[in-house]
């Protein structure tokens, strides 16, 4: 199993800027030392959708970091966990 890599926000934003300037994904990967091309594509998708808050999230914390499922009561939360 591969280890997960967490990139700082500055690297993500630089990759987005470079991609918007028309620089190929392969070149961005080489310059910023990014392992997977789908990572750059994911960041671009989040940026286009206005989901910049997702760029700041730690690896694997999409639902517990600020924007996740909202529950109206403690009972609903417990039921969802079970």
KOLGU-4560 file (N, C-alpha, C; in nm, 3 decimals, padded with zeros to 5 digits):
<recs>
<n_xx: 00.084 n_yy: -00.117 n_zz: 00.000 ca_xx: 00.000 ca_yy: 00.000 ca_zz: 00.000 c_xx: 00.089 c_yy: 00.124 c_zz: 00.000 mol: A seq: 1 type: UNK>
<n_xx: 00.052 n_yy: 00.218 n_zz: -00.086 ca_xx: 00.131 ca_yy: 00.341 ca_zz: -00.097 c_xx: 00.102 c_yy: 00.435 c_zz: 00.019 mol: A seq: 2 type: UNK>
<n_xx: 00.201 n_yy: 00.514 n_zz: 00.051 ca_xx: 00.181 ca_yy: 00.612 ca_zz: 00.157 c_xx: 00.118 c_yy: 00.737 c_zz: 00.097 mol: A seq: 3 type: UNK>
<n_xx: 00.034 n_yy: 00.803 n_zz: 00.175 ca_xx: -00.031 ca_yy: 00.925 ca_zz: 00.129 c_xx: 00.063 c_yy: 01.043 c_zz: 00.146 mol: A seq: 4 type: UNK>
<n_xx: 00.056 n_yy: 01.133 n_zz: 00.050 ca_xx: 00.140 ca_yy: 01.252 ca_zz: 00.054 c_xx: 00.050 c_yy: 01.373 c_zz: 00.071 mol: A seq: 5 type: UNK>
<n_xx: 00.086 n_yy: 01.459 n_zz: 00.163 ca_xx: 00.012 ca_yy: 01.583 ca_zz: 00.185 c_xx: 00.093 c_yy: 01.698 c_zz: 00.129 mol: A seq: 6 type: UNK>
<n_xx: 00.034 n_yy: 01.771 n_zz: 00.036 ca_xx: 00.103 ca_yy: 01.885 ca_zz: -00.025 c_xx: 00.056 c_yy: 02.014 c_zz: 00.042 mol: A seq: 7 type: UNK>
<n_xx: 00.146 n_yy: 02.107 n_zz: 00.066 ca_xx: 00.106 ca_yy: 02.235 ca_zz: 00.127 c_xx: 00.017 c_yy: 02.315 c_zz: 00.031 mol: A seq: 8 type: UNK>
<n_xx: -00.061 n_yy: 02.403 n_zz: 00.086 ca_xx: -00.153 ca_yy: 02.486 ca_zz: 00.008 c_xx: -00.079 c_yy: 02.565 c_zz: -00.100 mol: A seq: 9 type: UNK>
<n_xx: 00.041 n_yy: 02.611 n_zz: -00.071 ca_xx: 00.119 ca_yy: 02.688 ca_zz: -00.168 c_xx: 00.149 c_yy: 02.607 c_zz: -00.293 mol: A seq: 10 type: UNK>
<n_xx: 00.181 n_yy: 02.479 n_zz: -00.276 ca_xx: 00.210 ca_yy: 02.391 ca_zz: -00.390 c_xx: 00.083 c_yy: 02.370 c_zz: -00.472 mol: A seq: 11 type: UNK>
<n_xx: -00.028 n_yy: 02.348 n_zz: -00.405 ca_xx: -00.155 ca_yy: 02.327 ca_zz: -00.475 c_xx: -00.194 c_yy: 02.450 c_zz: -00.557 mol: A seq: 12 type: UNK>
<n_xx: -00.183 n_yy: 02.568 n_zz: -00.496 ca_xx: -00.218 ca_yy: 02.691 ca_zz: -00.567 c_xx: -00.123 c_yy: 02.718 c_zz: -00.683 mol: A seq: 13 type: UNK>
<n_xx: 00.005 n_yy: 02.689 n_zz: -00.665 ca_xx: 00.103 ca_yy: 02.707 ca_zz: -00.773 c_xx: 00.071 c_yy: 02.613 c_zz: -00.888 mol: A seq: 14 type: UNK>
<n_xx: 00.032 n_yy: 02.489 n_zz: -00.858 ca_xx: -00.004 ca_yy: 02.393 ca_zz: -00.962 c_xx: -00.128 c_yy: 02.442 c_zz: -01.039 mol: A seq: 15 type: UNK>
<n_xx: -00.225 n_yy: 02.496 n_zz: -00.967 ca_xx: -00.346 ca_yy: 02.548 ca_zz: -01.032 c_xx: -00.311 c_yy: 02.666 c_zz: -01.122 mol: A seq: 16 type: UNK>
<n_xx: -00.228 n_yy: 02.759 n_zz: -01.073 ca_xx: -00.187 ca_yy: 02.874 ca_zz: -01.153 c_xx: -00.114 c_yy: 02.830 c_zz: -01.279 mol: A seq: 17 type: UNK>
<n_xx: -00.024 n_yy: 02.733 n_zz: -01.265 ca_xx: 00.052 ca_yy: 02.685 ca_zz: -01.379 c_xx: -00.040 c_yy: 02.618 c_zz: -01.481 mol: A seq: 18 type: UNK>
<n_xx: -00.134 n_yy: 02.540 n_zz: -01.433 ca_xx: -00.227 ca_yy: 02.470 ca_zz: -01.523 c_xx: -00.314 c_yy: 02.570 c_zz: -01.597 mol: A seq: 19 type: UNK>
<n_xx: -00.359 n_yy: 02.675 n_zz: -01.528 ca_xx: -00.441 ca_yy: 02.777 ca_zz: -01.592 c_xx: -00.361 c_yy: 02.857 c_zz: -01.695 mol: A seq: 20 type: UNK>
<n_xx: -00.230 n_yy: 02.860 n_zz: -01.680 ca_xx: -00.143 ca_yy: 02.927 ca_zz: -01.775 c_xx: -00.113 c_yy: 02.838 c_zz: -01.896 mol: A seq: 21 type: UNK>
<n_xx: -00.167 n_yy: 02.716 n_zz: -01.895 ca_xx: -00.151 ca_yy: 02.627 ca_zz: -02.010 c_xx: -00.031 c_yy: 02.534 c_zz: -02.002 mol: A seq: 22 type: UNK>
<n_xx: 00.033 n_yy: 02.528 n_zz: -01.889 ca_xx: 00.149 ca_yy: 02.439 ca_zz: -01.873 c_xx: 00.098 c_yy: 02.295 c_zz: -01.861 mol: A seq: 23 type: UNK>
<n_xx: 00.158 n_yy: 02.200 n_zz: -01.934 ca_xx: 00.113 ca_yy: 02.060 ca_zz: -01.928 c_xx: 00.129 c_yy: 02.001 c_zz: -01.787 mol: A seq: 24 type: UNK>
<n_xx: 00.039 n_yy: 01.908 n_zz: -01.755 ca_xx: 00.038 ca_yy: 01.844 ca_zz: -01.623 c_xx: 00.171 c_yy: 01.776 c_zz: -01.594 mol: A seq: 25 type: UNK>
<n_xx: 00.229 n_yy: 01.710 n_zz: -01.694 ca_xx: 00.357 ca_yy: 01.640 ca_zz: -01.674 c_xx: 00.467 c_yy: 01.736 c_zz: -01.629 mol: A seq: 26 type: UNK>
<n_xx: 00.470 n_yy: 01.852 n_zz: -01.690 ca_xx: 00.572 ca_yy: 01.951 ca_zz: -01.654 c_xx: 00.548 c_yy: 02.005 c_zz: -01.512 mol: A seq: 27 type: UNK>
<n_xx: 00.422 n_yy: 02.027 n_zz: -01.477 ca_xx: 00.387 ca_yy: 02.072 ca_zz: -01.342 c_xx: 00.432 c_yy: 01.968 c_zz: -01.240 mol: A seq: 28 type: UNK>
<n_xx: 00.406 n_yy: 01.842 n_zz: -01.271 ca_xx: 00.446 ca_yy: 01.733 ca_zz: -01.180 c_xx: 00.596 c_yy: 01.732 c_zz: -01.158 mol: A seq: 29 type: UNK>
<n_xx: 00.672 n_yy: 01.751 n_zz: -01.265 ca_xx: 00.818 ca_yy: 01.749 ca_zz: -01.253 c_xx: 00.868 c_yy: 01.869 c_zz: -01.172 mol: A seq: 30 type: UNK>
<n_xx: 00.815 n_yy: 01.987 n_zz: -01.200 ca_xx: 00.864 ca_yy: 02.108 ca_zz: -01.134 c_xx: 00.828 c_yy: 02.112 c_zz: -00.985 mol: A seq: 31 type: UNK>
<n_xx: 00.707 n_yy: 02.063 n_zz: -00.951 ca_xx: 00.661 ca_yy: 02.072 ca_zz: -00.812 c_xx: 00.674 c_yy: 01.941 c_zz: -00.736 mol: A seq: 32 type: UNK>
<n_xx: 00.731 n_yy: 01.840 n_zz: -00.801 ca_xx: 00.753 ca_yy: 01.709 ca_zz: -00.739 c_xx: 00.622 c_yy: 01.647 c_zz: -00.688 mol: A seq: 33 type: UNK>
<n_xx: 00.524 n_yy: 01.642 n_zz: -00.778 ca_xx: 00.394 ca_yy: 01.580 ca_zz: -00.748 c_xx: 00.394 c_yy: 01.441 c_zz: -00.808 mol: A seq: 34 type: UNK>
<n_xx: 00.351 n_yy: 01.343 n_zz: -00.731 ca_xx: 00.361 ca_yy: 01.203 ca_zz: -00.772 c_xx: 00.256 c_yy: 01.159 c_zz: -00.875 mol: A seq: 35 type: UNK>
<n_xx: 00.133 n_yy: 01.210 n_zz: -00.862 ca_xx: 00.023 ca_yy: 01.156 ca_zz: -00.940 c_xx: -00.046 c_yy: 01.266 c_zz: -01.020 mol: A seq: 36 type: UNK>
<n_xx: -00.067 n_yy: 01.241 n_zz: -01.150 ca_xx: -00.129 ca_yy: 01.343 ca_zz: -01.234 c_xx: -00.275 c_yy: 01.369 c_zz: -01.197 mol: A seq: 37 type: UNK>
<n_xx: -00.343 n_yy: 01.268 n_zz: -01.144 ca_xx: -00.482 ca_yy: 01.289 ca_zz: -01.107 c_xx: -00.495 c_yy: 01.385 c_zz: -00.989 mol: A seq: 38 type: UNK>
<n_xx: -00.389 n_yy: 01.402 n_zz: -00.914 ca_xx: -00.392 ca_yy: 01.496 ca_zz: -00.802 c_xx: -00.410 c_yy: 01.638 c_zz: -00.853 mol: A seq: 39 type: UNK>
<n_xx: -00.335 n_yy: 01.674 n_zz: -00.956 ca_xx: -00.345 ca_yy: 01.807 ca_zz: -01.014 c_xx: -00.485 c_yy: 01.827 c_zz: -01.073 mol: A seq: 40 type: UNK>
<n_xx: -00.538 n_yy: 01.724 n_zz: -01.139 ca_xx: -00.673 ca_yy: 01.731 ca_zz: -01.197 c_xx: -00.778 c_yy: 01.751 c_zz: -01.087 mol: A seq: 41 type: UNK>
<n_xx: -00.762 n_yy: 01.684 n_zz: -00.975 ca_xx: -00.855 ca_yy: 01.697 ca_zz: -00.864 c_xx: -00.852 c_yy: 01.839 c_zz: -00.808 mol: A seq: 42 type: UNK>
<n_xx: -00.733 n_yy: 01.894 n_zz: -00.789 ca_xx: -00.721 ca_yy: 02.030 ca_zz: -00.738 c_xx: -00.788 c_yy: 02.129 c_zz: -00.834 mol: A seq: 43 type: UNK>
<n_xx: -00.769 n_yy: 02.107 n_zz: -00.964 ca_xx: -00.831 ca_yy: 02.194 ca_zz: -01.064 c_xx: -00.983 c_yy: 02.185 c_zz: -01.057 mol: A seq: 44 type: UNK>
<n_xx: -01.035 n_yy: 02.065 n_zz: -01.041 ca_xx: -01.180 ca_yy: 02.045 ca_zz: -01.032 c_xx: -01.236 c_yy: 02.118 c_zz: -00.910 mol: A seq: 45 type: UNK>
<n_xx: -01.169 n_yy: 02.105 n_zz: -00.797 ca_xx: -01.213 ca_yy: 02.174 ca_zz: -00.675 c_xx: -01.210 c_yy: 02.326 c_zz: -00.696 mol: A seq: 46 type: UNK>
<n_xx: -01.104 n_yy: 02.375 n_zz: -00.759 ca_xx: -01.090 ca_yy: 02.519 ca_zz: -00.782 c_xx: -01.201 c_yy: 02.571 c_zz: -00.872 mol: A seq: 47 type: UNK>
<n_xx: -01.230 n_yy: 02.499 n_zz: -00.980 ca_xx: -01.335 ca_yy: 02.541 ca_zz: -01.074 c_xx: -01.472 c_yy: 02.541 c_zz: -01.009 mol: A seq: 48 type: UNK>
<n_xx: -01.496 n_yy: 02.448 n_zz: -00.918 ca_xx: -01.625 ca_yy: 02.438 ca_zz: -00.851 c_xx: -01.638 c_yy: 02.535 c_zz: -00.733 mol: A seq: 49 type: UNK>
<n_xx: -01.532 n_yy: 02.609 n_zz: -00.703 ca_xx: -01.535 ca_yy: 02.704 ca_zz: -00.593 c_xx: -01.518 c_yy: 02.637 c_zz: -00.458 mol: A seq: 50 type: UNK>
<n_xx: -01.456 n_yy: 02.521 n_zz: -00.456 ca_xx: -01.437 ca_yy: 02.446 ca_zz: -00.332 c_xx: -01.295 c_yy: 02.462 c_zz: -00.280 mol: A seq: 51 type: UNK>
<n_xx: -01.250 n_yy: 02.588 n_zz: -00.272 ca_xx: -01.113 ca_yy: 02.613 ca_zz: -00.227 c_xx: -01.088 c_yy: 02.564 c_zz: -00.085 mol: A seq: 52 type: UNK>
<n_xx: -01.194 n_yy: 02.554 n_zz: -00.004 ca_xx: -01.175 ca_yy: 02.504 ca_zz: 00.132 c_xx: -01.121 c_yy: 02.361 c_zz: 00.131 mol: A seq: 53 type: UNK>
<n_xx: -01.149 n_yy: 02.286 n_zz: 00.027 ca_xx: -01.099 ca_yy: 02.148 ca_zz: 00.019 c_xx: -00.948 c_yy: 02.143 c_zz: -00.003 mol: A seq: 54 type: UNK>
<n_xx: -00.892 n_yy: 02.249 n_zz: -00.060 ca_xx: -00.747 ca_yy: 02.252 ca_zz: -00.084 c_xx: -00.669 c_yy: 02.259 c_zz: 00.047 mol: A seq: 55 type: UNK>
<n_xx: -00.733 n_yy: 02.310 n_zz: 00.152 ca_xx: -00.666 ca_yy: 02.326 ca_zz: 00.281 c_xx: -00.682 c_yy: 02.205 c_zz: 00.372 mol: A seq: 56 type: UNK>
<n_xx: -00.760 n_yy: 02.106 n_zz: 00.331 ca_xx: -00.788 ca_yy: 01.991 ca_zz: 00.416 c_xx: -00.670 c_yy: 01.895 c_zz: 00.422 mol: A seq: 57 type: UNK>
<n_xx: -00.648 n_yy: 01.837 n_zz: 00.539 ca_xx: -00.546 ca_yy: 01.733 ca_zz: 00.548 c_xx: -00.591 c_yy: 01.608 c_zz: 00.474 mol: A seq: 58 type: UNK>
<n_xx: -00.500 n_yy: 01.521 n_zz: 00.441 ca_xx: -00.531 ca_yy: 01.398 ca_zz: 00.369 c_xx: -00.631 c_yy: 01.314 c_zz: 00.449 mol: A seq: 59 type: UNK>
<n_xx: -00.737 n_yy: 01.270 n_zz: 00.382 ca_xx: -00.834 ca_yy: 01.180 ca_zz: 00.444 c_xx: -00.929 c_yy: 01.244 c_zz: 00.543 mol: A seq: 60 type: UNK>
<n_xx: -00.937 n_yy: 01.378 n_zz: 00.547 ca_xx: -01.021 ca_yy: 01.445 ca_zz: 00.646 c_xx: -01.135 c_yy: 01.524 c_zz: 00.581 mol: A seq: 61 type: UNK>
<n_xx: -01.183 n_yy: 01.482 n_zz: 00.465 ca_xx: -01.281 ca_yy: 01.558 ca_zz: 00.390 c_xx: -01.408 c_yy: 01.586 c_zz: 00.468 mol: A seq: 62 type: UNK>
<n_xx: -01.454 n_yy: 01.494 n_zz: 00.551 ca_xx: -01.581 ca_yy: 01.515 ca_zz: 00.618 c_xx: -01.566 c_yy: 01.568 c_zz: 00.760 mol: A seq: 63 type: UNK>
<n_xx: -01.450 n_yy: 01.554 n_zz: 00.819 ca_xx: -01.435 ca_yy: 01.601 ca_zz: 00.956 c_xx: -01.364 c_yy: 01.735 c_zz: 00.963 mol: A seq: 64 type: UNK>
<n_xx: -01.337 n_yy: 01.797 n_zz: 00.850 ca_xx: -01.262 ca_yy: 01.922 ca_zz: 00.848 c_xx: -01.349 c_yy: 02.035 c_zz: 00.793 mol: A seq: 65 type: UNK>
<n_xx: -01.438 n_yy: 02.082 n_zz: 00.877 ca_xx: -01.513 ca_yy: 02.201 ca_zz: 00.841 c_xx: -01.638 c_yy: 02.181 c_zz: 00.761 mol: A seq: 66 type: UNK>
<n_xx: -01.633 n_yy: 02.102 n_zz: 00.655 ca_xx: -01.750 ca_yy: 02.087 ca_zz: 00.570 c_xx: -01.784 c_yy: 01.941 c_zz: 00.558 mol: A seq: 67 type: UNK>
<n_xx: -01.870 n_yy: 01.894 n_zz: 00.640 ca_xx: -01.912 ca_yy: 01.756 ca_zz: 00.633 c_xx: -02.060 c_yy: 01.747 c_zz: 00.653 mol: A seq: 68 type: UNK>
<n_xx: -02.112 n_yy: 01.628 n_zz: 00.674 ca_xx: -02.255 ca_yy: 01.616 ca_zz: 00.695 c_xx: -02.300 c_yy: 01.690 c_zz: 00.820 mol: A seq: 69 type: UNK>
<n_xx: -02.407 n_yy: 01.764 n_zz: 00.809 ca_xx: -02.462 ca_yy: 01.839 ca_zz: 00.922 c_xx: -02.580 c_yy: 01.762 c_zz: 00.980 mol: A seq: 70 type: UNK>
<n_xx: -02.588 n_yy: 01.755 n_zz: 01.109 ca_xx: -02.697 ca_yy: 01.686 ca_zz: 01.177 c_xx: -02.775 c_yy: 01.787 c_zz: 01.260 mol: A seq: 71 type: UNK>
<n_xx: -02.907 n_yy: 01.770 n_zz: 01.261 ca_xx: -02.990 ca_yy: 01.864 ca_zz: 01.337 c_xx: -02.994 c_yy: 01.828 c_zz: 01.484 mol: A seq: 72 type: UNK>
<n_xx: -02.965 n_yy: 01.704 n_zz: 01.517 ca_xx: -02.967 ca_yy: 01.665 ca_zz: 01.658 c_xx: -02.856 c_yy: 01.565 c_zz: 01.688 mol: A seq: 73 type: UNK>
<n_xx: -02.828 n_yy: 01.549 n_zz: 01.813 ca_xx: -02.727 ca_yy: 01.453 ca_zz: 01.857 c_xx: -02.772 c_yy: 01.312 c_zz: 01.824 mol: A seq: 74 type: UNK>
<n_xx: -02.902 n_yy: 01.286 n_zz: 01.831 ca_xx: -02.957 ca_yy: 01.153 ca_zz: 01.801 c_xx: -02.928 c_yy: 01.115 c_zz: 01.655 mol: A seq: 75 type: UNK>
<n_xx: -02.949 n_yy: 01.208 n_zz: 01.562 ca_xx: -02.921 ca_yy: 01.180 ca_zz: 01.420 c_xx: -02.774 c_yy: 01.148 c_zz: 01.400 mol: A seq: 76 type: UNK>
<n_xx: -02.688 n_yy: 01.219 n_zz: 01.469 ca_xx: -02.544 ca_yy: 01.198 ca_zz: 01.457 c_xx: -02.507 c_yy: 01.057 c_zz: 01.503 mol: A seq: 77 type: UNK>
<n_xx: -02.561 n_yy: 01.017 n_zz: 01.618 ca_xx: -02.532 ca_yy: 00.883 ca_zz: 01.672 c_xx: -02.587 c_yy: 00.776 c_zz: 01.579 mol: A seq: 78 type: UNK>
<n_xx: -02.706 n_yy: 00.797 n_zz: 01.525 ca_xx: -02.766 ca_yy: 00.699 ca_zz: 01.435 c_xx: -02.681 c_yy: 00.685 c_zz: 01.307 mol: A seq: 79 type: UNK>
<n_xx: -02.632 n_yy: 00.795 n_zz: 01.256 ca_xx: -02.549 ca_yy: 00.790 ca_zz: 01.136 c_xx: -02.417 c_yy: 00.718 c_zz: 01.163 mol: A seq: 80 type: UNK>
<n_xx: -02.362 n_yy: 00.734 n_zz: 01.282 ca_xx: -02.237 ca_yy: 00.667 ca_zz: 01.316 c_xx: -02.255 c_yy: 00.517 c_zz: 01.328 mol: A seq: 81 type: UNK>
<n_xx: -02.372 n_yy: 00.474 n_zz: 01.373 ca_xx: -02.400 ca_yy: 00.332 ca_zz: 01.387 c_xx: -02.435 c_yy: 00.275 c_zz: 01.252 mol: A seq: 82 type: UNK>
</recs>
